[in-house]
Amino acid sequence: MATKLKKETASDLESLKEFKKLHIAIVVAEWNSSITYAMMNGAIDFLIAKGVKEKNIEVHKVPGAFELPLGSQYCAEKKNIDAVIALGCIIQGETRHFDFICDACAKGIMNVSLTYNLPVAFGVLTTENEKQAKERSGGKLGNKGVEAAEAVLKMLLIRNSTI
Ligand code: DLZ
């Protein structure tokens, strides 16, 4: 059975010792790894800063963003996992690959989240080029890996304030 948090409001992220009990899985795509690993490092640092224990954060690598839904499902099936953070970076190329991968990835991750009733963050950049991706993975526009990590913590708080 996954850990139960005490009831807290979603805006109360600063001071939650309950985060120490959480087990979080990060599923990260190896495609565009200079980007996705920067997102992963941002997510890990954020979780630890909020009180999640490093030993309770597990990282699983999948080949590309197309594999993120199944990788997330493998993690969601594990009874001790409280939330999953899926991280990827899909960069527009010359073919229609981009559209198919984005679409499959987004729908697949949402399916896992709803099927397993578990927060599964969509930390996937869908950019026109590498420059835009760099700006969003620790550059001037922040780090979407951090935002994905924040999203799952907030969803766990929302879950515990509604049940
Ligand atoms: C094939 C492919 C392409 C063209 N582009 C990307 C990308 O920008 N980002 C990404 O994460 N993965 C890409 N892939 C790989 C697919 O996600 C997938 O790994 C392969 O099609 C094998 O199923």
Backbone and ligand atoms as CSV (ligand in chain L), in Angstrom:
chain,resi,resn,atom,element,x,y,z
A,1,MET,N,N,0.860,-1.201,0.000
A,1,MET,CA,C,0.000,0.000,0.000
A,1,MET,C,C,0.885,1.236,0.000
A,2,ALA,N,N,0.590,2.181,-0.880
A,2,ALA,CA,C,1.407,3.389,-0.958
A,2,ALA,C,C,1.219,4.248,0.296
A,3,THR,N,N,2.239,5.053,0.591
A,3,THR,CA,C,2.229,5.904,1.775
A,3,THR,C,C,1.064,6.892,1.743
A,4,LYS,N,N,0.444,7.136,2.908
A,4,LYS,CA,C,-0.624,8.148,3.005
A,4,LYS,C,C,-0.075,9.404,3.649
A,5,LEU,N,N,-0.269,10.536,3.021
A,5,LEU,CA,C,0.157,11.798,3.606
A,5,LEU,C,C,-0.913,12.323,4.545
A,6,LYS,N,N,-0.492,13.135,5.512
A,6,LYS,CA,C,-1.466,13.850,6.323
A,6,LYS,C,C,-2.164,14.879,5.443
A,7,LYS,N,N,-3.366,15.269,5.810
A,7,LYS,CA,C,-4.075,16.261,5.000
A,7,LYS,C,C,-3.390,17.622,5.085
A,8,GLU,N,N,-3.097,18.196,3.960
A,8,GLU,CA,C,-2.464,19.516,3.892
A,8,GLU,C,C,-3.034,20.234,2.674
A,9,THR,N,N,-2.872,21.533,2.626
A,9,THR,CA,C,-3.319,22.240,1.433
A,9,THR,C,C,-2.221,22.214,0.379
A,10,ALA,N,N,-2.632,22.397,-0.870
A,10,ALA,CA,C,-1.685,22.302,-1.974
A,10,ALA,C,C,-0.644,23.412,-1.941
A,11,SER,N,N,-0.941,24.522,-1.296
A,11,SER,CA,C,0.007,25.635,-1.279
A,11,SER,C,C,1.011,25.525,-0.134
A,12,ASP,N,N,0.961,24.449,0.576
A,12,ASP,CA,C,1.736,24.295,1.799
A,12,ASP,C,C,3.011,23.486,1.548
A,13,LEU,N,N,3.604,23.666,0.404
A,13,LEU,CA,C,4.710,22.792,0.000
A,13,LEU,C,C,5.981,22.951,0.825
A,14,GLU,N,N,6.157,24.081,1.464
A,14,GLU,CA,C,7.435,24.366,2.102
A,14,GLU,C,C,7.791,23.432,3.259
A,15,SER,N,N,6.827,23.109,4.078
A,15,SER,CA,C,7.151,22.600,5.407
A,15,SER,C,C,6.656,21.184,5.694
A,16,LEU,N,N,6.651,20.344,4.689
A,16,LEU,CA,C,5.974,19.069,4.886
A,16,LEU,C,C,6.929,17.925,5.188
A,17,LYS,N,N,7.004,17.567,6.457
A,17,LYS,CA,C,7.865,16.442,6.815
A,17,LYS,C,C,7.272,15.133,6.286
A,18,GLU,N,N,5.986,15.150,5.958
A,18,GLU,CA,C,5.348,13.943,5.414
A,18,GLU,C,C,5.955,13.517,4.074
A,19,PHE,N,N,6.594,14.443,3.391
A,19,PHE,CA,C,7.213,14.084,2.107
A,19,PHE,C,C,8.314,13.041,2.286
A,20,LYS,N,N,8.833,12.962,3.500
A,20,LYS,CA,C,9.897,11.984,3.774
A,20,LYS,C,C,9.457,10.550,3.525
A,21,LYS,N,N,8.163,10.308,3.628
A,21,LYS,CA,C,7.652,8.927,3.503
A,21,LYS,C,C,7.419,8.523,2.055
A,22,LEU,N,N,7.454,9.503,1.157
A,22,LEU,CA,C,7.058,9.213,-0.225
A,22,LEU,C,C,8.084,8.390,-0.984
A,23,HIS,N,N,7.574,7.582,-1.895
A,23,HIS,CA,C,8.415,6.857,-2.853
A,23,HIS,C,C,8.026,7.356,-4.251
A,24,ILE,N,N,8.984,7.954,-4.909
A,24,ILE,CA,C,8.708,8.561,-6.217
A,24,ILE,C,C,9.556,7.875,-7.286
A,25,ALA,N,N,8.913,7.550,-8.406
A,25,ALA,CA,C,9.643,6.983,-9.545
A,25,ALA,C,C,9.792,8.055,-10.626
A,26,ILE,N,N,10.994,8.163,-11.148
A,26,ILE,CA,C,11.237,9.041,-12.296
A,26,ILE,C,C,11.530,8.150,-13.497
A,27,VAL,N,N,10.783,8.355,-14.572
A,27,VAL,CA,C,11.025,7.627,-15.819
A,27,VAL,C,C,11.539,8.655,-16.816
A,28,VAL,N,N,12.732,8.419,-17.320
A,28,VAL,CA,C,13.365,9.448,-18.153
A,28,VAL,C,C,13.795,8.854,-19.497
A,29,ALA,N,N,13.495,9.605,-20.558
A,29,ALA,CA,C,13.844,9.152,-21.916
A,29,ALA,C,C,15.311,9.441,-22.229
A,30,GLU,N,N,15.941,8.477,-22.919
A,30,GLU,CA,C,17.362,8.659,-23.283
A,30,GLU,C,C,17.531,9.524,-24.539
A,31,TRP,N,N,16.497,9.646,-25.342
A,31,TRP,CA,C,16.585,10.546,-26.499
A,31,TRP,C,C,16.783,11.970,-25.980
A,32,ASN,N,N,17.658,12.730,-26.618
A,32,ASN,CA,C,17.957,14.105,-26.182
A,32,ASN,C,C,18.364,14.123,-24.706
A,33,SER,N,N,19.271,13.215,-24.366
A,33,SER,CA,C,19.597,13.003,-22.947
A,33,SER,C,C,20.251,14.219,-22.287
A,34,SER,N,N,20.929,15.067,-23.057
A,34,SER,CA,C,21.522,16.243,-22.398
A,34,SER,C,C,20.411,17.127,-21.815
A,35,ILE,N,N,19.261,17.102,-22.466
A,35,ILE,CA,C,18.106,17.863,-21.981
A,35,ILE,C,C,17.377,17.078,-20.881
A,36,THR,N,N,17.075,15.818,-21.174
A,36,THR,CA,C,16.215,15.064,-20.230
A,36,THR,C,C,16.937,14.794,-18.906
A,37,TYR,N,N,18.261,14.614,-18.958
A,37,TYR,CA,C,18.979,14.364,-17.701
A,37,TYR,C,C,19.070,15.656,-16.870
A,38,ALA,N,N,19.104,16.799,-17.541
A,38,ALA,CA,C,19.078,18.073,-16.802
A,38,ALA,C,C,17.717,18.238,-16.111
A,39,MET,N,N,16.672,17.811,-16.790
A,39,MET,CA,C,15.330,17.844,-16.171
A,39,MET,C,C,15.267,16.873,-15.000
A,40,MET,N,N,15.861,15.704,-15.205
A,40,MET,CA,C,15.869,14.695,-14.130
A,40,MET,C,C,16.622,15.221,-12.899
A,41,ASN,N,N,17.779,15.813,-13.127
A,41,ASN,CA,C,18.555,16.325,-11.990
A,41,ASN,C,C,17.803,17.433,-11.262
A,42,GLY,N,N,17.118,18.281,-12.033
A,42,GLY,CA,C,16.305,19.330,-11.424
A,42,GLY,C,C,15.185,18.739,-10.576
A,43,ALA,N,N,14.540,17.706,-11.108
A,43,ALA,CA,C,13.434,17.062,-10.370
A,43,ALA,C,C,13.945,16.423,-9.084
A,44,ILE,N,N,15.071,15.727,-9.168
A,44,ILE,CA,C,15.626,15.052,-7.976
A,44,ILE,C,C,15.998,16.091,-6.916
A,45,ASP,N,N,16.688,17.139,-7.334
A,45,ASP,CA,C,17.090,18.188,-6.374
A,45,ASP,C,C,15.868,18.801,-5.701
A,46,PHE,N,N,14.834,19.044,-6.489
A,46,PHE,CA,C,13.614,19.651,-5.938
A,46,PHE,C,C,12.964,18.724,-4.915
A,47,LEU,N,N,12.844,17.445,-5.267
A,47,LEU,CA,C,12.193,16.486,-4.348
A,47,LEU,C,C,12.960,16.402,-3.034
A,48,ILE,N,N,14.278,16.332,-3.138
A,48,ILE,CA,C,15.101,16.234,-1.921
A,48,ILE,C,C,14.946,17.515,-1.092
A,49,ALA,N,N,14.936,18.664,-1.767
A,49,ALA,CA,C,14.777,19.942,-1.051
A,49,ALA,C,C,13.439,19.997,-0.315
A,50,LYS,N,N,12.442,19.302,-0.827
A,50,LYS,CA,C,11.118,19.299,-0.187
A,50,LYS,C,C,10.981,18.212,0.866
A,51,GLY,N,N,12.009,17.393,1.017
A,51,GLY,CA,C,11.975,16.406,2.098
A,51,GLY,C,C,11.887,14.957,1.671
A,52,VAL,N,N,11.771,14.698,0.369
A,52,VAL,CA,C,11.747,13.305,-0.094
A,52,VAL,C,C,13.145,12.724,0.079
A,53,LYS,N,N,13.221,11.505,0.583
A,53,LYS,CA,C,14.534,10.901,0.813
A,53,LYS,C,C,15.123,10.415,-0.512
A,54,GLU,N,N,16.415,10.665,-0.674
A,54,GLU,CA,C,17.068,10.280,-1.929
A,54,GLU,C,C,16.914,8.784,-2.201
A,55,LYS,N,N,16.980,7.983,-1.141
A,55,LYS,CA,C,16.879,6.527,-1.325
A,55,LYS,C,C,15.468,6.113,-1.764
A,56,ASN,N,N,14.495,7.019,-1.604
A,56,ASN,CA,C,13.118,6.708,-2.016
A,56,ASN,C,C,12.774,7.255,-3.400
A,57,ILE,N,N,13.809,7.746,-4.094
A,57,ILE,CA,C,13.600,8.212,-5.476
A,57,ILE,C,C,14.265,7.194,-6.394
A,58,GLU,N,N,13.483,6.551,-7.234
A,58,GLU,CA,C,14.075,5.593,-8.163
A,58,GLU,C,C,14.002,6.131,-9.592
A,59,VAL,N,N,15.084,5.903,-10.330
A,59,VAL,CA,C,15.170,6.413,-11.702
A,59,VAL,C,C,15.190,5.235,-12.676
A,60,HIS,N,N,14.349,5.327,-13.705
A,60,HIS,CA,C,14.306,4.285,-14.736
A,60,HIS,C,C,14.430,4.950,-16.103
A,61,LYS,N,N,15.356,4.456,-16.892
A,61,LYS,CA,C,15.570,5.037,-18.226
A,61,LYS,C,C,14.844,4.212,-19.284
A,62,VAL,N,N,14.209,4.914,-20.207
A,62,VAL,CA,C,13.563,4.257,-21.349
A,62,VAL,C,C,14.167,4.855,-22.621
A,63,PRO,N,N,14.040,4.156,-23.768
A,63,PRO,CA,C,14.722,4.659,-24.971
A,63,PRO,C,C,14.283,6.062,-25.402
A,64,GLY,N,N,12.981,6.267,-25.534
A,64,GLY,CA,C,12.505,7.572,-26.000
A,64,GLY,C,C,11.171,7.925,-25.374
A,65,ALA,N,N,10.658,9.078,-25.764
A,65,ALA,CA,C,9.395,9.552,-25.185
A,65,ALA,C,C,8.240,8.605,-25.492
A,66,PHE,N,N,8.331,7.922,-26.627
A,66,PHE,CA,C,7.260,6.978,-26.980
A,66,PHE,C,C,7.131,5.871,-25.936
A,67,GLU,N,N,8.231,5.543,-25.271
A,67,GLU,CA,C,8.236,4.466,-24.269
A,67,GLU,C,C,7.891,4.974,-22.862
A,68,LEU,N,N,7.716,6.275,-22.702
A,68,LEU,CA,C,7.428,6.797,-21.350
A,68,LEU,C,C,6.130,6.239,-20.741
A,69,PRO,N,N,5.048,6.096,-21.522
A,69,PRO,CA,C,3.826,5.561,-20.904
A,69,PRO,C,C,4.020,4.150,-20.340
A,70,LEU,N,N,4.652,3.262,-21.100
A,70,LEU,CA,C,4.822,1.895,-20.598
A,70,LEU,C,C,5.794,1.872,-19.418
A,71,GLY,N,N,6.859,2.660,-19.518
A,71,GLY,CA,C,7.789,2.748,-18.382
A,71,GLY,C,C,7.070,3.261,-17.135
A,72,SER,N,N,6.196,4.242,-17.324
A,72,SER,CA,C,5.430,4.781,-16.190
A,72,SER,C,C,4.471,3.727,-15.646
A,73,GLN,N,N,3.910,2.941,-16.542
A,73,GLN,CA,C,2.976,1.885,-16.109
A,73,GLN,C,C,3.701,0.824,-15.282
A,74,TYR,N,N,4.902,0.436,-15.723
A,74,TYR,CA,C,5.684,-0.529,-14.932
A,74,TYR,C,C,5.865,-0.002,-13.504
A,75,CYS,N,N,6.138,1.292,-13.394
A,75,CYS,CA,C,6.351,1.887,-12.059
A,75,CYS,C,C,5.041,1.975,-11.288
A,76,ALA,N,N,3.979,2.376,-11.961
A,76,ALA,CA,C,2.680,2.541,-11.291
A,76,ALA,C,C,2.183,1.207,-10.736
A,77,GLU,N,N,2.567,0.112,-11.387
A,77,GLU,CA,C,2.144,-1.219,-10.929
A,77,GLU,C,C,2.780,-1.606,-9.603
A,78,LYS,N,N,3.909,-0.970,-9.297
A,78,LYS,CA,C,4.594,-1.315,-8.043
A,78,LYS,C,C,3.804,-0.728,-6.866
A,79,LYS,N,N,3.556,-1.536,-5.881
A,79,LYS,CA,C,2.644,-1.150,-4.799
A,79,LYS,C,C,3.186,-0.002,-3.930
A,80,ASN,N,N,4.495,0.153,-3.872
A,80,ASN,CA,C,5.038,1.164,-2.949
A,80,ASN,C,C,5.200,2.546,-3.586
A,81,ILE,N,N,4.902,2.676,-4.868
A,81,ILE,CA,C,5.152,3.956,-5.549
A,81,ILE,C,C,3.962,4.910,-5.368
A,82,ASP,N,N,4.258,6.124,-4.896
A,82,ASP,CA,C,3.213,7.128,-4.658
A,82,ASP,C,C,2.946,7.990,-5.885
A,83,ALA,N,N,3.957,8.192,-6.706
A,83,ALA,CA,C,3.788,9.054,-7.878
A,83,ALA,C,C,4.912,8.775,-8.871
A,84,VAL,N,N,4.637,9.114,-10.124
A,84,VAL,CA,C,5.610,8.908,-11.196
A,84,VAL,C,C,5.838,10.244,-11.906
A,85,ILE,N,N,7.090,10.494,-12.244
A,85,ILE,CA,C,7.428,11.691,-13.019
A,85,ILE,C,C,8.016,11.216,-14.346
A,86,ALA,N,N,7.311,11.483,-15.437
A,86,ALA,CA,C,7.784,11.067,-16.760
A,86,ALA,C,C,8.474,12.260,-17.431
A,87,LEU,N,N,9.714,12.053,-17.836
A,87,LEU,CA,C,10.508,13.154,-18.399
A,87,LEU,C,C,11.012,12.806,-19.804
A,88,GLY,N,N,10.789,13.708,-20.729
A,88,GLY,CA,C,11.255,13.484,-22.092
A,88,GLY,C,C,11.399,14.803,-22.821
A,89,CYS,N,N,11.968,14.702,-24.002
A,89,CYS,CA,C,12.133,15.897,-24.843
A,89,CYS,C,C,11.966,15.482,-26.297
A,90,ILE,N,N,10.905,15.976,-26.902
A,90,ILE,CA,C,10.627,15.642,-28.307
A,90,ILE,C,C,10.859,16.910,-29.125
A,91,ILE,N,N,11.811,16.806,-30.041
A,91,ILE,CA,C,12.171,17.986,-30.845
A,91,ILE,C,C,11.674,17.777,-32.271
A,92,GLN,N,N,11.042,18.794,-32.782
A,92,GLN,CA,C,10.451,18.737,-34.127
A,92,GLN,C,C,11.523,18.425,-35.176
A,93,GLY,N,N,11.253,17.428,-36.005
A,93,GLY,CA,C,12.177,17.117,-37.092
A,93,GLY,C,C,11.525,17.438,-38.426
A,94,GLU,N,N,12.019,16.792,-39.484
A,94,GLU,CA,C,11.477,17.100,-40.812
A,94,GLU,C,C,10.278,16.222,-41.155
A,95,THR,N,N,10.060,15.168,-40.357
A,95,THR,CA,C,8.959,14.257,-40.678
A,95,THR,C,C,7.831,14.408,-39.658
A,96,ARG,N,N,6.798,13.585,-39.807
A,96,ARG,CA,C,5.642,13.682,-38.909
A,96,ARG,C,C,5.820,12.884,-37.614
A,97,HIS,N,N,7.034,12.309,-37.434
A,97,HIS,CA,C,7.328,11.563,-36.205
A,97,HIS,C,C,6.920,12.348,-34.963
A,98,PHE,N,N,7.261,13.628,-34.968
A,98,PHE,CA,C,7.023,14.515,-33.821
A,98,PHE,C,C,5.565,14.421,-33.356
A,99,ASP,N,N,4.646,14.567,-34.310
A,99,ASP,CA,C,3.229,14.586,-33.939
A,99,ASP,C,C,2.786,13.260,-33.342
A,100,PHE,N,N,3.232,12.171,-33.963
A,100,PHE,CA,C,2.809,10.850,-33.472
A,100,PHE,C,C,3.369,10.589,-32.075
A,101,ILE,N,N,4.643,10.922,-31.877
A,101,ILE,CA,C,5.254,10.646,-30.568
A,101,ILE,C,C,4.614,11.524,-29.494
A,102,CYS,N,N,4.443,12.812,-29.792
A,102,CYS,CA,C,3.817,13.716,-28.802
A,102,CYS,C,C,2.441,13.217,-28.415
A,103,ASP,N,N,1.669,12.875,-29.418
A,103,ASP,CA,C,0.287,12.474,-29.172
A,103,ASP,C,C,0.228,11.185,-28.352
A,104,ALA,N,N,1.007,10.190,-28.765
A,104,ALA,CA,C,1.001,8.896,-28.069
A,104,ALA,C,C,1.500,9.061,-26.641
A,105,CYS,N,N,2.527,9.857,-26.485
A,105,CYS,CA,C,3.146,10.054,-25.175
A,105,CYS,C,C,2.172,10.736,-24.214
A,106,ALA,N,N,1.565,11.816,-24.657
A,106,ALA,CA,C,0.653,12.560,-23.774
A,106,ALA,C,C,-0.557,11.710,-23.399
A,107,LYS,N,N,-1.165,11.073,-24.401
A,107,LYS,CA,C,-2.359,10.256,-24.111
A,107,LYS,C,C,-1.992,9.058,-23.245
A,108,GLY,N,N,-0.846,8.451,-23.549
A,108,GLY,CA,C,-0.429,7.264,-22.794
A,108,GLY,C,C,-0.181,7.587,-21.332
A,109,ILE,N,N,0.468,8.702,-21.086
A,109,ILE,CA,C,0.770,9.085,-19.691
A,109,ILE,C,C,-0.531,9.405,-18.945
A,110,MET,N,N,-1.438,10.092,-19.595
A,110,MET,CA,C,-2.727,10.372,-18.956
A,110,MET,C,C,-3.471,9.078,-18.654
A,111,ASN,N,N,-3.421,8.116,-19.586
A,111,ASN,CA,C,-4.078,6.818,-19.352
A,111,ASN,C,C,-3.532,6.128,-18.123
A,112,VAL,N,N,-2.211,6.137,-17.977
A,112,VAL,CA,C,-1.600,5.472,-16.819
A,112,VAL,C,C,-2.067,6.152,-15.539
A,113,SER,N,N,-2.065,7.473,-15.554
A,113,SER,CA,C,-2.450,8.229,-14.372
A,113,SER,C,C,-3.878,7.896,-13.944
A,114,LEU,N,N,-4.783,7.888,-14.916
A,114,LEU,CA,C,-6.189,7.634,-14.577
A,114,LEU,C,C,-6.435,6.156,-14.265
A,115,THR,N,N,-5.756,5.275,-14.960
A,115,THR,CA,C,-5.953,3.836,-14.718
A,115,THR,C,C,-5.480,3.440,-13.325
A,116,TYR,N,N,-4.339,3.997,-12.920
A,116,TYR,CA,C,-3.761,3.612,-11.624
A,116,TYR,C,C,-4.121,4.602,-10.515
A,117,ASN,N,N,-4.877,5.640,-10.842
A,117,ASN,CA,C,-5.293,6.635,-9.858
A,117,ASN,C,C,-4.080,7.201,-9.116
A,118,LEU,N,N,-3.075,7.534,-9.900
A,118,LEU,CA,C,-1.780,7.929,-9.344
A,118,LEU,C,C,-1.316,9.195,-10.065
A,119,PRO,N,N,-0.703,10.138,-9.340
A,119,PRO,CA,C,-0.118,11.267,-10.059
A,119,PRO,C,C,1.013,10.791,-10.992
A,120,VAL,N,N,0.874,11.088,-12.263
A,120,VAL,CA,C,1.941,10.791,-13.238
A,120,VAL,C,C,2.175,12.093,-13.992
A,121,ALA,N,N,3.271,12.757,-13.703
A,121,ALA,CA,C,3.507,14.075,-14.290
A,121,ALA,C,C,3.972,13.957,-15.736
A,122,PHE,N,N,3.467,14.846,-16.563
A,122,PHE,CA,C,3.858,14.926,-17.981
A,122,PHE,C,C,4.987,15.954,-18.094
A,123,GLY,N,N,6.184,15.502,-17.799
A,123,GLY,CA,C,7.341,16.388,-17.888
A,123,GLY,C,C,8.029,16.198,-19.226
A,124,VAL,N,N,7.305,16.520,-20.265
A,124,VAL,CA,C,7.820,16.265,-21.618
A,124,VAL,C,C,7.837,17.567,-22.410
A,125,LEU,N,N,9.021,17.953,-22.830
A,125,LEU,CA,C,9.148,19.138,-23.678
A,125,LEU,C,C,8.795,18.764,-25.110
A,126,THR,N,N,8.059,19.625,-25.778
A,126,THR,CA,C,7.746,19.408,-27.200
A,126,THR,C,C,8.136,20.714,-27.912
A,127,THR,N,N,9.341,20.747,-28.413
A,127,THR,CA,C,9.879,22.021,-28.909
A,127,THR,C,C,10.208,21.978,-30.405
A,128,GLU,N,N,10.400,23.165,-30.941
A,128,GLU,CA,C,10.767,23.272,-32.360
A,128,GLU,C,C,12.250,22.998,-32.568
A,129,ASN,N,N,13.050,23.253,-31.559
A,129,ASN,CA,C,14.494,23.090,-31.720
A,129,ASN,C,C,15.166,22.892,-30.356
A,130,GLU,N,N,16.489,22.607,-30.417
A,130,GLU,CA,C,17.240,22.326,-29.197
A,130,GLU,C,C,17.366,23.574,-28.310
A,131,LYS,N,N,17.447,24.729,-28.937
A,131,LYS,CA,C,17.580,25.970,-28.160
A,131,LYS,C,C,16.376,26.133,-27.226
A,132,GLN,N,N,15.191,25.948,-27.751
A,132,GLN,CA,C,13.986,26.062,-26.911
A,132,GLN,C,C,14.012,25.024,-25.780
A,133,ALA,N,N,14.515,23.840,-26.099
A,133,ALA,CA,C,14.567,22.783,-25.077
A,133,ALA,C,C,15.563,23.147,-23.975
A,134,LYS,N,N,16.715,23.680,-24.370
A,134,LYS,CA,C,17.725,24.080,-23.362
A,134,LYS,C,C,17.172,25.162,-22.449
A,135,GLU,N,N,16.456,26.100,-23.028
A,135,GLU,CA,C,15.893,27.199,-22.221
A,135,GLU,C,C,14.923,26.699,-21.154
A,136,ARG,N,N,14.340,25.535,-21.420
A,136,ARG,CA,C,13.321,24.988,-20.508
A,136,ARG,C,C,13.822,23.830,-19.652
A,137,SER,N,N,15.112,23.588,-19.677
A,137,SER,CA,C,15.657,22.464,-18.889
A,137,SER,C,C,16.817,22.958,-18.015
A,138,GLY,N,N,16.598,24.132,-17.442
A,138,GLY,CA,C,17.631,24.729,-16.593
A,138,GLY,C,C,18.156,26.034,-17.158
A,139,GLY,N,N,17.532,26.524,-18.210
A,139,GLY,CA,C,17.926,27.796,-18.825
A,139,GLY,C,C,17.027,28.930,-18.367
A,140,LYS,N,N,16.923,29.944,-19.231
A,140,LYS,CA,C,16.229,31.168,-18.799
A,140,LYS,C,C,14.728,30.978,-18.574
A,141,LEU,N,N,14.167,29.889,-19.079
A,141,LEU,CA,C,12.734,29.656,-18.867
A,141,LEU,C,C,12.476,28.574,-17.817
A,142,GLY,N,N,13.464,28.341,-16.979
A,142,GLY,CA,C,13.254,27.411,-15.859
A,142,GLY,C,C,13.598,25.980,-16.205
A,143,ASN,N,N,13.025,25.075,-15.437
A,143,ASN,CA,C,13.300,23.651,-15.634
A,143,ASN,C,C,11.982,22.896,-15.486
A,144,LYS,N,N,11.516,22.349,-16.599
A,144,LYS,CA,C,10.215,21.655,-16.586
A,144,LYS,C,C,10.271,20.369,-15.777
A,145,GLY,N,N,11.464,19.860,-15.515
A,145,GLY,CA,C,11.585,18.703,-14.626
A,145,GLY,C,C,11.212,19.075,-13.205
A,146,VAL,N,N,11.644,20.254,-12.786
A,146,VAL,CA,C,11.289,20.764,-11.461
A,146,VAL,C,C,9.771,20.957,-11.375
A,147,GLU,N,N,9.197,21.546,-12.418
A,147,GLU,CA,C,7.741,21.776,-12.408
A,147,GLU,C,C,6.973,20.465,-12.353
A,148,ALA,N,N,7.495,19.447,-13.028
A,148,ALA,CA,C,6.822,18.133,-12.995
A,148,ALA,C,C,6.888,17.542,-11.594
A,149,ALA,N,N,8.039,17.691,-10.937
A,149,ALA,CA,C,8.184,17.181,-9.569
A,149,ALA,C,C,7.235,17.923,-8.624
A,150,GLU,N,N,7.146,19.223,-8.802
A,150,GLU,CA,C,6.240,20.017,-7.967
A,150,GLU,C,C,4.785,19.586,-8.203
A,151,ALA,N,N,4.474,19.286,-9.458
A,151,ALA,CA,C,3.093,18.892,-9.786
A,151,ALA,C,C,2.686,17.613,-9.056
A,152,VAL,N,N,3.590,16.619,-8.998
A,152,VAL,CA,C,3.162,15.375,-8.322
A,152,VAL,C,C,3.017,15.587,-6.818
A,153,LEU,N,N,3.888,16.398,-6.218
A,153,LEU,CA,C,3.731,16.659,-4.778
A,153,LEU,C,C,2.398,17.373,-4.522
A,154,LYS,N,N,2.079,18.337,-5.371
A,154,LYS,CA,C,0.804,19.047,-5.204
A,154,LYS,C,C,-0.382,18.104,-5.385
A,155,MET,N,N,-0.294,17.208,-6.360
A,155,MET,CA,C,-1.406,16.268,-6.576
A,155,MET,C,C,-1.576,15.321,-5.400
A,156,LEU,N,N,-0.470,14.927,-4.776
A,156,LEU,CA,C,-0.581,14.048,-3.600
A,156,LEU,C,C,-1.259,14.792,-2.449
A,157,LEU,N,N,-0.972,16.068,-2.316
A,157,LEU,CA,C,-1.639,16.858,-1.282
A,157,LEU,C,C,-3.125,17.013,-1.595
A,158,ILE,N,N,-3.427,17.244,-2.854
A,158,ILE,CA,C,-4.839,17.378,-3.253
A,158,ILE,C,C,-5.576,16.061,-2.997
A,159,ARG,N,N,-4.930,14.947,-3.348
A,159,ARG,CA,C,-5.555,13.638,-3.098
A,159,ARG,C,C,-5.894,13.501,-1.617
A,160,ASN,N,N,-4.973,13.901,-0.766
A,160,ASN,CA,C,-5.181,13.684,0.657
A,160,ASN,C,C,-6.113,14.702,1.291
A,161,SER,N,N,-6.403,15.780,0.575
A,161,SER,CA,C,-7.375,16.727,1.114
A,161,SER,C,C,-8.780,16.427,0.579
A,162,THR,N,N,-8.884,15.490,-0.349
A,162,THR,CA,C,-10.201,15.201,-0.930
A,162,THR,C,C,-10.716,13.825,-0.539
A,163,ILE,N,N,-9.884,13.009,0.137
A,163,ILE,CA,C,-10.373,11.672,0.527
A,163,ILE,C,C,-10.336,11.517,2.045
L,1,DLZ,C1,C,12.296,8.219,-33.312
L,1,DLZ,C2,C,12.343,9.411,-32.419
L,1,DLZ,C3,C,12.435,10.704,-32.972
L,1,DLZ,C4,C,12.491,10.944,-34.447
L,1,DLZ,N1,N,12.527,11.779,-32.201
L,1,DLZ,C5,C,12.469,11.621,-30.860
L,1,DLZ,C6,C,12.534,12.759,-29.999
L,1,DLZ,O1,O,12.680,13.916,-30.419
L,1,DLZ,N2,N,12.438,12.544,-28.663
L,1,DLZ,C7,C,12.271,11.282,-28.117
L,1,DLZ,O2,O,12.186,11.171,-26.882
L,1,DLZ,N3,N,12.249,10.205,-28.908
L,1,DLZ,C8,C,12.344,10.331,-30.252
L,1,DLZ,N4,N,12.301,9.239,-31.064
L,1,DLZ,C9,C,12.308,7.899,-30.433
L,1,DLZ,C10,C,10.909,7.391,-30.025
L,1,DLZ,O3,O,10.444,8.048,-28.852
L,1,DLZ,C11,C,10.972,5.872,-29.718
L,1,DLZ,O4,O,11.973,5.629,-28.762
L,1,DLZ,C12,C,11.272,5.051,-30.957
L,1,DLZ,O5,O,10.355,5.339,-31.976
L,1,DLZ,C13,C,11.207,3.538,-30.642
L,1,DLZ,O6,O,9.903,3.164,-30.212
